[in-house]
């Protein structure tokens, strides 16, 4: 009798092991390439995996330029490894669409979000509205800027910095928007006031916080994070807002299309967009709340005040814009 009971227990254990292994084996894996900050991605991934325990997320975080270089290398080797791409350099998505690499997914949540693309067709969808403004070190600049021309004043001489647009997608988009709005004369005036080119988007804010510079062109959530940690910084939006949408897209040859659709829909949902808002950046939804003490414009206001650019026109001009910007500021 005792042996029979032992045999029954072992049999049940065997069934559980096989079942568990079967679930693990059946679990899909989504690979996401993104330029979004790690803490935000980790929170979104955790929430998604709780809602979809049959799907596991593996994400690679890097700058937009690095991600595109990685994708180009994978194409050369025969297969793009990523299922999903999410970053802030919009022309890249138009290029990928034109090359026939993107899956067209018209999410049913499109009517619930603020969509910045007049030509939206489902090949990519904005999942965040990144903004940049003038960041000042409040110990060094006592009068807050209200216009873009304020950075041309003597107190900013040699002390205003912009991230390298060859490294940062948001910096590239910002340079493109500023030159679209004010012409290259504005960049030449920055050169006349000895403006500098820094490194990445986070680094220029850190350099401003530590007093190496008095001000910089900075990303909303990065400066808000630093302020929350005690940095003596403040963010100021001139009337013409620099807004860089962060599109998400699914690669056409992904073996996990259905799982990728679920992630896109989740990312646009209230739950995920609340995470985005909680990370001190602007959601594409109007029904989320932002952290206390963080003053960010509403998505509708951002879209109304944003400098308009033709993303399709920018597609083939990145190298030219980056080269001209660097040559102008460095006086070459």
Residue pairs with C-beta under 8 A, 6 or more apart in sequence:
23 54
26 54
27 53
27 54
27 55
27 56
28 54
28 55
28 56
28 256
28 259
29 55
29 56
29 57
29 58
29 256
30 55
30 56
30 57
30 58
30 83
30 84
30 256
30 259
30 260
30 263
31 58
31 59
31 60
31 81
31 82
31 83
31 84
32 41
32 57
32 58
32 59
32 60
32 82
32 83
32 84
32 85
32 86
32 263
33 59
33 60
33 62
33 67
33 70
33 71
33 82
33 84
33 85
33 86
33 87
34 41
34 59
34 60
34 61
34 67
34 84
34 85
34 86
34 87
35 61
35 62
35 63
35 64
35 67
35 86
35 87
35 88
35 169
35 246
36 61
36 86
36 87
36 128
36 246
37 61
37 221
37 222
37 279
38 61
39 279
40 221
40 275
40 276
40 279
40 281
41 59
41 61
43 275
43 278
43 279
44 266
44 267
44 272
44 275
44 276
45 57
45 59
47 266
47 271
47 272
47 275
48 55
48 57
48 262
48 263
48 266
48 267
48 272
49 55
49 56
49 57
51 266
51 271
52 259
52 262
52 266
55 259
55 262
55 263
57 263
60 67
60 70
60 82
62 70
63 167
63 168
63 169
63 200
64 87
64 88
64 89
64 92
64 168
64 169
64 172
65 89
65 166
65 167
65 168
65 169
67 85
67 87
68 89
68 92
71 80
71 82
71 85
74 80
74 81
74 82
79 253
80 101
80 251
80 253
82 251
82 254
83 250
83 251
83 254
83 255
83 256
83 259
83 260
84 248
84 249
84 250
84 251
84 254
84 260
84 263
84 264
85 93
85 96
85 248
85 249
85 251
86 127
86 246
86 247
86 248
86 249
86 267
87 169
87 246
87 247
88 128
88 130
88 169
88 170
88 173
88 244
88 245
88 246
89 169
89 170
89 172
89 173
89 244
90 173
90 244
90 245
90 247
90 311
90 314
91 311
91 312
91 314
91 315
91 318
92 169
93 102
93 123
93 124
93 247
93 249
94 311
94 312
94 315
95 315
96 102
96 249
97 123
97 124
97 249
98 315
100 252
101 251
101 252
101 253
102 123
102 124
102 249
102 250
102 251
102 252
103 123
103 249
103 250
103 251
103 252
103 254
103 257
103 260
104 121
104 122
104 123
105 122
105 123
105 125
105 250
105 260
105 261
105 264
106 121
106 122
107 122
107 125
107 261
107 264
107 265
107 268
108 265
109 265
109 268
109 269
110 120
110 125
112 268
112 285
113 125
113 126
113 268
113 284
113 285
114 126
114 129
114 284
114 285
114 286
114 299
114 300
114 303
115 125
115 126
115 284
116 126
116 129
116 243
116 245
116 303
116 306
117 125
117 126
117 245
117 247
123 249
124 247
124 248
124 249
125 247
125 248
125 249
125 264
125 268
126 245
126 246
126 247
126 248
126 284
127 246
127 247
127 248
127 264
127 267
127 268
127 276
127 284
128 245
128 246
128 276
128 281
128 282
128 283
128 284
129 243
129 245
129 246
129 281
129 282
129 283
129 284
129 299
129 302
129 303
130 170
130 219
130 220
130 221
130 243
130 244
130 245
130 246
130 281
130 282
131 219
131 220
131 237
131 241
131 242
131 243
131 244
131 281
131 282
131 296
131 297
131 302
132 170
132 174
132 217
132 218
132 219
132 220
132 242
132 244
133 217
133 218
133 220
133 235
133 236
133 237
133 238
133 241
133 242
134 145
134 148
134 150
134 151
134 215
134 216
134 217
134 218
134 235
134 236
134 237
134 238
135 205
135 208
135 215
135 216
135 217
135 218
135 223
135 233
135 234
135 235
135 236
136 144
136 145
136 208
136 214
136 215
136 233
136 234
136 236
137 208
137 209
137 211
137 213
137 214
137 215
137 232
137 233
138 232
138 233
138 234
139 211
139 232
140 155
140 159
140 211
140 214
140 215
141 155
141 156
141 214
141 215
144 234
144 236
145 151
145 215
145 236
145 238
146 236
146 238
147 238
147 239
148 178
148 182
148 186
148 238
148 240
150 156
150 238
151 160
151 190
151 193
151 195
151 215
152 189
152 190
152 192
152 193
153 193
155 214
156 193
156 195
156 214
156 215
157 193
157 194
158 193
158 194
158 195
158 196
159 213
159 214
159 215
160 190
160 193
160 195
160 196
160 213
160 214
160 215
160 216
160 217
161 195
161 196
161 197
161 198
161 204
161 207
161 208
161 213
161 215
161 216
161 217
162 171
162 174
162 175
162 190
162 195
162 196
162 197
162 198
162 204
162 216
162 217
162 329
163 170
163 171
163 197
163 198
163 199
163 200
163 201
163 203
163 204
163 216
163 217
164 171
164 197
164 198
164 199
164 200
164 326
165 171
165 172
165 174
165 175
165 321
165 322
165 325
165 326
166 172
166 322
166 326
167 199
167 200
168 200
168 201
169 244
170 201
170 219
170 244
171 201
171 217
172 318
172 321
172 322
173 242
173 244
173 309
174 217
174 242
174 244
175 187
175 321
175 322
175 325
176 309
176 314
176 321
177 242
177 307
177 309
178 186
178 187
178 242
178 307
179 186
179 187
179 321
179 325
180 307
180 308
180 309
181 240
181 307
184 324
184 328
187 324
187 325
187 328
187 329
188 328
190 328
190 329
191 328
191 329
191 331
195 329
196 213
196 329
197 325
197 326
197 329
197 330
198 204
198 207
198 213
198 216
201 218
201 219
201 222
202 219
202 222
204 213
204 216
204 217
204 218
205 216
205 218
205 219
205 222
205 223
205 226
205 233
206 226
207 213
207 216
208 214
208 215
208 216
208 218
208 233
209 226
209 231
209 232
209 233
217 242
218 235
220 235
220 280
220 281
220 282
220 296
221 279
221 280
221 281
223 231
223 233
223 235
224 235
224 280
224 281
224 294
224 296
225 280
226 233
227 233
227 234
227 235
228 280
228 291
228 294
237 297
237 305
239 305
240 305
240 307
241 297
241 302
241 305
241 306
241 307
242 306
242 307
243 302
243 303
243 305
243 306
243 307
248 264
248 267
250 257
250 260
250 261
250 264
254 260
266 272
267 273
268 284
268 285
270 285
270 287
270 288
273 283
273 284
273 285
273 288
274 283
274 288
274 289
276 282
276 283
276 288
277 283
277 288
277 289
277 290
277 291
278 290
278 291
280 290
280 291
280 294
280 296
281 296
282 296
282 297
282 299
282 302
283 299
284 299
285 299
286 298
286 299
286 300
290 296
297 305
314 321
326 332
